[in-house]
Amino acid sequence: MPKLIDWYTATARELPWRRAGFGAWGVLVSEFMLQQTPVNRVVPHLEAWLERWPTPAALAADAPAEAVRQWANLGYPRRALWLHRAATEITARHGNVVPDDVDALLALTGIGDYTARAVAVFAYGLREPVVDTNTRRVLARVVAGRSQPGPAHRRDLDDMRAVLPPDVARSTIVNAAAMELGAVVCTARSPRCDACPVSGSCAWRAAGYPDTGDTRPRQAKYEGSDRQTRGAILRVLRAAHGPVDIDAIIPDWPDPAQRDRAIDSLIGDGLAEASDGLLRLPGA
C-alpha cells in the first residue's frame, strides 16, 4: 500500500471534489452525478449546480422540475429527482447538514452503499471501504487474479476493508487511490501494467494475465432504445418551461408506441406529470 499511496499523492488528477474544504454537500452532489457518467462530463455540471444551489436547503426550496432541468444531458435523470428528495430530507431531518453517519446517509433517497461510504470517507474522513466499478476491477486483478470483476456484491466491501490501512487518514487515501488506479491505469480494456505502482504484487500479472471472462450484465444499446426516447421527451419538457401538449411532443418519432410507452414511464418515475392532455416536468 505505501507504493499506491505514493503514486496517488504524486499523480492524482486535480478534481473539484478533491479540493480542501470542498464540503460534504459538494461531495454528495458529485457522487450522484458520477454514477455511470464520465468525470469530464460531470465537472461543468457540478460547478453550475453548486453555484445555483450551494446548500441542500437551497435545492429543497426550488421545484423538482428545476433539478430535472438543470440536470440537462447528464443522463439517468431520476438521479436529479432523487437528489432533490435527498436535499429535502437533509434539510428536514439534519438541519441542512449532510450527515456523516453511514446509516443516516443510507436512509436518504437515492443513496446506496457506494455513495453513503464515499460521502462518509471523502467528506468526513471516516474509515469505511469505498467500492466503485474501478475499485472492483483493481481488487479483482490485484487480489483475486481475475481479468474482470464479477457482478457487484456486498462482499466487495469486505474485500476492500481487508486492504485498508488501520490509520484513518491513510485509509482515505487508499480508497481514493484504488479508484484512481482503476480509472487511469488498471482500465477495463487496455490496462497500463507498466505504469502500475502495485504491479509487483498483482495476482493477475503473476498468473500471466489469464482471461477469466466477464460475467457483468451488459447495458442495452442506447440508439433506438426507450432510454433514447425518454431523453428526447425530457429535452422538449426542459426547453418548454411549462406544460406541453402531449400530441406535440416528438410527434414524428418513428415508433409511436415506443413514444407513448416512454411518456408513461416518465410519469411513472415521477419525472413528468400529465393532466388535461398536457405534460410537464414535476412541480413545474
N, C-alpha and C positions, 0 to 999 in steps of 0.2 A: 503493500500500500504506500510506503514512502515514495516510490518512483511515480506512482499515479498522482499523488498529491503534488509532487514537484512539477510534473508535467502540466497539470491543470493550472497551478499557480503561475507558470511561465507562459502558457499559451491560450488560456481560456478566452473565448470571444467576449468582446465588450457588448453586453446586452442590458437593456434598461432595468430589468428586474434584478440584476446583479449589483446595481449601484448601491452604495451605502446609503441607508436612510430611505430606500425606495418605498417602504411601508407595506403593511400586511394587505391593505385593500388593493394596492397596485399588483402585488404578487398574486392575490386571488383572481383578479381580472385577467392577468396574463395567463394563468393556468387554465381558465375557462377558454380563452382564445386559442391556446396552443394545442388543445385537444384535436388531433387529426388535421392540423393546419401548420404549414411550414413557418419557421421563425421569420423569414424575410417578409411574409405577408402580414404577420401579426404586428410587428413593431409600429408601423404608422397608424394602424387602427387603435392600438393600445394607447399611444400618446394622445390621439384625438379624444378617445373615450375618457381618459383621466382628466384631460383639460375640461371637458364638459361636465363630468361627474366625479369630482375629486374625493368624494366620500360615499359610503353606502346610502346614507340618508338623502344625498343629492339625487342619486339614481331612483331611490324609492319614491321620491316626491314627484317624479315625472311619470308619464303614462308608459305602460308596457310597449305601446306602439313605437315610442321614440327609441327604446332599446333595440327593437327589431329593425327600425330604420337605420340607426347608427351602425348596426352590425354589418350592413352593406353586403359585400360579396365574400365574407369570411367563410360562408358555408355552414351547414348544420345549424340553422337559425334558432332551433329550440334552445341552444345554449344561451342566446340573448334573453329569451324569456325566463330561463332558469336563473340566470344571473340577476335579473330584475327581482325575481321572487326571493332569491338569497339575500339581496340587499335589503328588501323589505323585512325579512326575518332578522337580519343582523341589527337593523335599526330598532325593531320592536323588542327583541329578546336580549340584545347585548349592548344597548346604548350607543349604537353607531360605531362599535369597535369590533373588528373581525376577531372572533375567539381564537385562543391559542391551543385549546384542548381538542384533541383528535375526535373524540366522541361528539363534542359540540359542533365541530365542523361537519362531521358526517350527517348530523341531523338537519343540515341546511339543504335546500333544494339544489339538485344538480351536482352534488359533491359526493364523490366516491373515494375509495381507498387511496388512489394516487393523489388527487387534488388535496384531500384533507391533510395528508402527510407532507405534501410539498409545501403547503402554507405553514404548517407547524415547524418544519425544518428550516425553510429558506426565509421565512418572515420572523420566526421566533427562536430559532436556534435549538430546537429540541432534538433529542437523539431518537429518531424514528427512521425506518427504512423507506426510501422513496423509489418506486419502481415504475418506470415508463417503458415504452417499446424499446428504446435504445438500451436502457439498463438491462432489460431481459435478454437482449441479444448478447451483451457483454458477459453476463453471467452464464448463458448457455455455452458460449465458446470457451471462456477462460476457466470456468469451474467445472462444467459438465462435459466439455469436449464435443459439443454438438454444433453443427453448422448454422442452425437456426433454432430459436426457442419454440416450444410447443405453445398451444393455446394458453392465454393468460389464466393464472390460477393463484389463489391466495397463498399457496406455499412459496410463491415468488418473494413475498415479504419476508418469510423466514430465511430464504436463501440470501437475501440482501442483508438482513440483520446479522447473519453469521459472519459477514466480511467487514462490518463496520467496526472501526476502532473504538475502544472504550471511551476515549476522550471525546467530549461532545463537540467541540469545535472542529476537530479533525474528522469526525463522523459526518458533519455537514459538508465538508469539502469532498469527502469520498462519494457522498450521494451525488453531488453536482458533477464531480469528475467522471463518474461512471456514465452518467447521462451524456456528458460532453464527448467522451470517448466513443460511445456508440453513434453519436450524431456526425462526427467529423473524421473518425479513423476506422473504427470497427463497424463499418457500414454494411447494409444488408447484401448488396451485390458486389461491391468492389472494395473489400477491406484493405487498408494500407498497413499490413502487418509490419513492414519495415519501419514504420513511424510509431508503432505502438509501444508505450512505456512498459507494458506488462507482458510483452510477447514471450519473454523468457520463462514465464510461469503459466503460459496459456496451454490448457489441456488439449484444445483443438489443434493448435500448431504442433504440439508434441506428438499427436496421433497422426500427423500427416495430412491435415485438413480434409477429413472424410466428409462426403456429402451424406448427411444423416436424414435428409428430407425436410420438407417444410409442411407441417400439418395445420398451420394457422388458417382460419377462414379467409377467403378472398372477398374483397369488396366488389360488388356488381359494377359493371361498366356504367359510367356516368352518361355518355351520349345516348340519347333516346330513352333514358330511364325516367321513372316517376320523380326522382330527385331533381333532374333537369327541369321537368315540367313545373314542379313546385317552385324552383328558383325563378323561373320565368314569370310566374304569377306574383311572387313576392316583389320582384322588380317593379312590376306595374303598381302594386299597392304602395310601395315605398315612395315612388315618384309622385303618386297622386295626392298625398297629404289630405286624404278624405275618402269617403265612400266611392266605389266604382261599380257601375252596372255590371253584374256578373256576366251577362251576354257579351259585354265589350272587352272582357279580359282574354287576351291571346285568342281571339275568335278564329284565327286561321291555323291554329295548332293542328298538325297533321293527324293526330289521333284524338278526336273529340271525347271518346270515352276515357282516355288517359287524363285529359284536361279536367273532366268532371271528377274523376277519382282523386286527382291531386288537390282540387279545391276542397273536396270532402275531408281529405286527410289533414289539410292545413287547419280547417275548422276543428277537427277532432283533436289536433295537437295544441289548440289554443293560439295558433299563430294568425288566425283570421276569424272574423265574426261576420255573420250573414243575417240580413233582415230586409224584408220588402224588396227582394231582388237585388240588393246591393251587398258588396263585400268590402270589408275594411280591415285594417290592422287592429289588434286587440286594444281596446280603450281609446281608439282614435276618434 
